[in-house]
Amino acid sequence: MSSAEEIAKFKAEGENASADIGDVGIAFGPIAKQQGVTQAYKTPYWDEIPAWAKDDEGHWVLGYTGTIAFIIDNSLVKTPPTSWAELKASDYKVSVGDVGTAAQANNAVLAAAYALGGSETNIEPAITYFSELAKQNRLSLANADIAALEKGEIEIALMWDFNALNYRDKIDPSRFTVVIPSDGSIISGYATIINKYAKNPNAAKLARAYILSDEGQINLAKGYAKPIRESVILPKEVQDKLLPPSQYINAKPIADNAAWEATSKQIPALWQSNVLIHMQ
């Protein structure tokens, strides 16, 4: 179920709510609040959550983040690129995913835009970037999933760091390199929303509190998600599976989620007319 569908379900069911809590993309947290389908709850550790990752009144809050990364097959790529600039200067093929449909792929486009001087309202630098790769026959049509990576069908793919690290470790940690592009990337995540009409509101509040507790944050990190609370001390065996903080220096949260939501609706047409046209 998409974020928009989840909010629509909360609204349609009203007092006959079948769900107490939901998980929606960060752009949809404010929308859910505006639609009047949420109730506020500030958990312990609330002050540790960055301002961009929560609603001031407690209607939504991120539990973890993801950052767009490169996953590189070392058996196919001899000089792994560590930036968008190095990627462009190489001759390797890149899998972006289903741009225009998949949130991960759309966010990869935004990450490139950030690195190239663009923004949520100006993704033209990224469209130009991928257009040039397409002209060079360097955009792979292979779906960037674990099966394609395992088969060696992908040289470099763009995806959330938690997916990339998970795939790396499930296939062969020594075969893949995962990096956050050093010239820029974007940070995003999913937010919990508590249904205004929840039949079990206290259970929903406890669930949110657990997610933001030390134990909950460590549990998320075990699944390769980056905890939203930076003060949480992760066990060494968990920390060692994640990327070092130095990789994230030039990764930034989306500054204007409403603007990005509007821009993302333009991506299918822009991608078709500027990128896919060169892949016929």
N, C-alpha and C positions, 0 to 999 in steps of 0.2 A: 504494500500500500504506500503510495507516495505521500509526501508531507501535506500537499494540498488536499488529498483524499482523506487523510487522517483528521484534519481540521473540519472538513465538510461533514465527516461522520459524527464528530463531537456535536456540531451544530444541529444536524438533522435529528439525532437521537434525543437531544435535550435531556429532560429529566429521566428518560428511559436509557440512560447511559449504559453501554456494555463494557466500556473501558474506563479505568480510573486515571491512567497516566499514558502519555504518548511521547514519542521520540521524533522530532522534526528537524529539518535542516535549519541552520541559524537564521536564514532569511525569513523563515516562516514563523519564528517565535513572535516577532512583533505583529505579524498578520493574525496569529491566533489570539493575541491579546486584543487587537482591534476588533476582531469578530465577537469578542465577549464570551469566549468558550473556556477561558482559563480562570484559575484561582491562584492567588499569590501565596508563596511560602518561601521564606528565607531560611536556609539550613544553617547549622553550625558551619564555621569556616567561610561564611558569606563574604567577609571582607577580603579574603584571599583571592577571590575570583576577579580577574581583570574586568574593568568596566565594560569593555566591548563584548564580553562573553556572558552578560547577564542583563536582565531587566531591572531597572532601579527599584521597582516595587516587588519583584520576586515572581513575576508571571512566567518567566522562562530563564533557563540557565544551562550553559554548556557543561558537560561532564568531562569531555576530552576533546582533543583537537587532532586534525590530520593536516599534513603539509604535502603538497605535490612534490614528488621525487622522481628521479630516474632509477629504473632497475635495468642493469646492464649484464648481459650474458658474456662472461669473461672468455668463454670458449669460442665466441664469435667476434668479440671486440677486443683488439689487442691494446688499444690506448683509450681507456674509459674517459669520456668527457665529464667534466665536473661543473660545467656551466652551459647556459644556452648558447653563448658565443662559441665555445669549443664544440658543442654539438653541431652547430651550423657549419663550422669549418671542417668537420670530419666528412666521411663519405658513407656513414652508417645509416641504415634504415631505422625509422622511428615509428612505433605504434602509439597512436594517440587515443584510440578507442572510438566510440560512437559519438562523435561531436554533434551537438545539436539535440541529442536525446539523453545521453548519460551525464549525470551531474559531475562525475569524476573527470570525464573528458572535457566538459565545459570549463571546469576549474583549472585544468591543465592549460587551456587557452588563456584564461585570466592570469595564471602564473607567469606565462611567457610575456603577456602584456605588461605586467608589473616590472619584470626584469628589463624590458625594452623601453621603459618610460611611459607606458600607458596607464590605464586606470579602469575602474568599473564602468565608466562611461566612454572610454576610448580604448577599444581592443584592436584598433586598426594595426598597431605595430605587430601584434601577434598574428593577425590574419595575413599580413604581408610576409611574415617569417615562415609560416606554414605553407603559404602559396609558393614561396621560393623552393622549399623542400619538395613540394609536389612536382614542380617543374623539373626537378632533378631526379624524379622517380624515387624519392627517398621516404615517402610516407607508406608504411606498411598497412595493408588492409586486414592483416591478421588480428583477431580479437585478442586483446591483452589479458588473457586469463591464465590460470595456472597450467592448464593442459597445453596451450600453445608455447608457453615458456619451457615447460618440461621437454617438449618435442624439439626444441631448438628452432622454432619458427620465428622467433623475435630476437632481434639484436639489442634494441633499446626500447623500453616502454615507459610511458608517463602515467603515473598513478599515485594515489595516496600512499604516504610512507608506511602506514600500518598494513596495507595490502602488500606492498612491495616486500617488507620485512617478513611477513607471514609466508609469502610465496618462496622467498629465498630460503628460509629455514625448512620449509616442507619439502623442497626439491633437493637442494644441496648448497649449504651456506658458502662453500668455497667456490662454487661456480658462478655466483652472482655478486655484483657490487650494487649497493643502494646508496645514492647520494642525493642531498638536497642541492639543487643548482645554486652555486655560490653567488651568482649575479642577481638572484631574486626568485622568490616563490611566494605562494599564498598559504595562509593558515585559515582553516575553517573547522566546522564541527557540527555536532548534533545537539539539540537542546531538549531537555525534558519540559513537558507542559502537563500540568495537572488539570484534569477535566473539572470545569466549574460544577458539573452535575455528578461528580464521582460518587458512586454508592459507598465506596470505602476511602474517603479522603485521607484519613490518617495513615492508611496503608500506603497510599501514594506518596504522602509526605515522608514516610519512613524510607521508601524506595529512593527518593531523591537524596535524602540525608545519607543513605548508605553509599550511593554513587560518589558523593563528594567527601566521604570519610576516607581516612588513610587506607583502610582495608579495601574499600571500593575502588579507590584510585590505583592501588597496587594491582588489583584484579584486572582493571582495564589495561594497565601497562603490560600485563602478562599476555594480552592479546595484541600487543604492539601499538596501542593507542597512547598518545602523549597526554598524561594527566593534566587537567586544567590548573590544578594546585601545584605550583612549583616548589612549595615547601615540603611536599611529601618525599620522604627518603625511601627510595626503592631498594629492595634487596639486590645485592651485587649480581646475582644470576639473572635477574630481570633487567637491570640497567644495562648489562653487557649485551643484551639482545637488541637494544635500541641504539639509535644514532647519537653521537655525542652532542651536547648543547651547541658546540661551536659550529655545527653544520647549519644551525637555524638562524644565524646572525642576520642574514638578509631576507628572512621569511617574515612576511607581515600579515596581520589579520585583514580581512576585507573591511575597508573603511566605511562603505555605504552599501549595506545589504539590499536596501530597496532599489538603489540604482542598478546594482548587479542583477537583481531579479528582472528588471526591465530590459537590460542589455542582453541577458541570456536568451530572451525570447527572439532576439534578432539573429542569433548565431546560426540557426539552420540555413537561412537565406544567404548570409554572408559566407558561410562555409561552402555551400553549394556553388555560388557564383564566383568565388575567388580561389577556392582550393580544389574541390572535387572536379571542377571543370578541367583541371590539368591532369587528372588521373584517368581520363576516359581511354 
